[in-house]
Amino acid sequence: MNLKDQSFANMTYDYWTSALAPKVEGIKNLYNALQTHELDFLVVFSSVIGVFSNPGQANYAAANSFLDTFVKSIRRTGFPACVIDLAAVGGIGHISQDEIILKRCRQFGTGLLTERDVLQAVESAILEAGSASADEDYNMGRIIAGLEPFSQAIQTAFDSDRRFAALNQADSSLNDSHVAETDAINRWAATVDDNPDILLQQSAPDFLLKEIGRLIQTYSGEADTVDLEEAAGDMSVDSLMAIEIHSWLLKRFHVDVPSVTLAKAKNVRGLTAHVIKALRTKYKLEEPAQA
Ligand SMILES: NC(=O)c1ccc[n+]([C@@H]2O[C@H](COP(=O)([O-])OP(=O)(O)OC[C@H]3O[C@@H](n4cnc5c(N)ncnc54)[C@H](OP(=O)(O)O)[C@@H]3O)[C@@H](O)[C@H]2O)c1
């Protein structure tokens, strides 16, 4: 991944071409080299930045738009290709190593795709690749992965874009309390980003205990049977829930606590302690002295 971010007004020719070349020349070379091969499928990795752009990334957006359109054009010749426009991926790949981009994603209100999400998109892309035909609709052969669930701010930005009509509709079918909860968590994560010292206050474990308790309630199918104010901490956690919590933490807080560690926590109070510790480590905070 060759990012050369710069405002368009200040972008040098070198910045422009070095972000474009790997994708533009890369896909053309690959396609030419494959001409004499009978392929089952070709899956191409592109980015959602090519769909809706991002300040400072005109070059990267153009590179990815080129990939999307190139795949479209070769599909019309019957070539079995499919392109995946990925949102940011957590835990693996280039972005997972880049704190600045991760912070931007969080402020934008988007979660992070997990490795499993990416593999699912690849599986769908392999199936989709084989359906290439000359008279297909523009959006065939293209999978946009990771634009969920929208924060209010992003939803507003896409309200007038027909390509997101189905997504907007699906999102509005989420009940209001789910959206409010997601927003509350994103807001809290952004506040922690701005002022990590919040993690040293008692309000931090209190907030997380309730939110993790709410999640466990949902996963266990026991919504509303436990009073979260009273008993969230004592709710038990099994290994399957630990896997779900692992990917929730990755998406919402960009911290990678192994599910094996989370599973050892036994209950929500223990789980919260692991999460607080991981967040304090991430923000390089000293553990407060025990009273
Ligand atoms: N990671 C994400 O969150 C994310 C999000 C959206 C889209 N994507 C897309 O997914 C794809 C893979 O991303 P990634 O995060 O896995 O990237 P990555 O870790 O940077 O790996 C990219 C691969 O591309 C090769 N490469 C980099 N610059 C090159 C150049 N100038 N010429 C030829 N090869 C070059 C690297 O080769 P070497 O190993 O030899 O360096 C590496 O194998 C990219 O197309 C990216 O745009 C990723």
The ligand as a Tripos MOL2 file, in Angstrom:
@<TRIPOS>MOLECULE
LIG
   48    52     1     0     0
SMALL
NO_CHARGES

@<TRIPOS>ATOM
      1 N1         -5.1940   -2.5250    5.2140 N.am      1 LIG1
      2 C1         -6.3070   -1.8650    5.0840 C.2       1 LIG1
      3 O1         -6.9510   -1.4700    6.0710 O.2       1 LIG1
      4 C2         -6.8770   -1.5740    3.7040 C.ar      1 LIG1
      5 C3         -8.0020   -0.7450    3.6030 C.ar      1 LIG1
      6 C4         -8.5040   -0.4640    2.3540 C.ar      1 LIG1
      7 C5         -7.9340   -1.0350    1.2380 C.ar      1 LIG1
      8 N2         -6.8290   -1.8090    1.3620 N.ar      1 LIG1
      9 C6         -6.2210   -2.3460    0.1460 C.3       1 LIG1
     10 O2         -5.8370   -3.6920    0.3300 O.3       1 LIG1
     11 C7         -4.5910   -3.9600   -0.3400 C.3       1 LIG1
     12 C8         -3.5860   -4.5500    0.6150 C.3       1 LIG1
     13 O3         -3.4060   -3.6710    1.7150 O.3       1 LIG1
     14 P1         -2.4050   -4.0500    2.9070 P.3       1 LIG1
     15 O4         -2.8530   -3.2610    4.0870 O.co2     1 LIG1
     16 O5         -2.2720   -5.5170    2.9940 O.co2     1 LIG1
     17 O6         -1.0930   -3.3910    2.3680 O.3       1 LIG1
     18 P2          0.4190   -3.7290    2.7320 P.3       1 LIG1
     19 O7          0.5130   -4.4000    4.0530 O.co2     1 LIG1
     20 O8          1.1670   -2.4510    2.5380 O.co2     1 LIG1
     21 O9          0.8270   -4.7960    1.5960 O.3       1 LIG1
     22 C9          0.7410   -4.3850    0.2910 C.3       1 LIG1
     23 C10         1.4590   -5.3430   -0.6510 C.3       1 LIG1
     24 O10         1.7290   -4.5380   -1.8230 O.3       1 LIG1
     25 C11         3.1110   -4.5870   -2.1220 C.3       1 LIG1
     26 N3          3.5550   -3.2470   -2.5600 N.ar      1 LIG1
     27 C12         3.5930   -2.1020   -1.8430 C.ar      1 LIG1
     28 N4          4.0870   -1.0860   -2.5890 N.ar      1 LIG1
     29 C13         4.3730   -1.6180   -3.8020 C.ar      1 LIG1
     30 C14         4.9260   -1.1030   -5.0110 C.ar      1 LIG1
     31 N5          5.2740    0.1880   -5.1070 N.pl3     1 LIG1
     32 N6          5.0410   -1.9350   -6.0450 N.ar      1 LIG1
     33 C15         4.6970   -3.2380   -5.9520 C.ar      1 LIG1
     34 N7          4.1950   -3.7930   -4.8550 N.ar      1 LIG1
     35 C16         4.0330   -3.0030   -3.7900 C.ar      1 LIG1
     36 C17         3.8130   -4.9820   -0.8420 C.3       1 LIG1
     37 O11         4.9610   -5.7030   -1.2100 O.3       1 LIG1
     38 P3          6.1610   -5.9610   -0.1840 P.3       1 LIG1
     39 O12         5.6560   -6.9720    0.7950 O.co2     1 LIG1
     40 O13         7.2310   -6.4860   -1.0620 O.co2     1 LIG1
     41 O14         6.4630   -4.6460    0.4670 O.co2     1 LIG1
     42 C18         2.7850   -5.8680   -0.1550 C.3       1 LIG1
     43 O15         2.9060   -7.2180   -0.5750 O.3       1 LIG1
     44 C19        -4.1540   -2.6250   -0.9610 C.3       1 LIG1
     45 O16        -4.5550   -2.6300   -2.2950 O.3       1 LIG1
     46 C20        -4.9420   -1.5850   -0.1860 C.3       1 LIG1
     47 O17        -5.2000   -0.4380   -0.9600 O.3       1 LIG1
     48 C21        -6.2940   -2.1100    2.5680 C.ar      1 LIG1
@<TRIPOS>BOND
     1     1     2 1
     2     2     3 2
     3     2     4 1
     4     4     5 ar
     5     4    48 ar
     6     5     6 ar
     7     6     7 ar
     8     7     8 ar
     9     8     9 1
    10     8    48 ar
    11     9    10 1
    12     9    46 1
    13    10    11 1
    14    11    12 1
    15    11    44 1
    16    12    13 1
    17    13    14 1
    18    14    15 2
    19    14    16 1
    20    14    17 1
    21    17    18 1
    22    18    19 2
    23    18    20 1
    24    18    21 1
    25    21    22 1
    26    22    23 1
    27    23    24 1
    28    23    42 1
    29    24    25 1
    30    25    26 1
    31    25    36 1
    32    26    27 ar
    33    26    35 ar
    34    27    28 ar
    35    28    29 ar
    36    29    30 ar
    37    29    35 ar
    38    30    31 1
    39    30    32 ar
    40    32    33 ar
    41    33    34 ar
    42    34    35 ar
    43    36    37 1
    44    36    42 1
    45    37    38 1
    46    38    39 2
    47    38    40 1
    48    38    41 1
    49    42    43 1
    50    44    45 1
    51    44    46 1
    52    46    47 1
@<TRIPOS>SUBSTRUCTURE
     1 LIG1         1 GROUP 0 **** ****
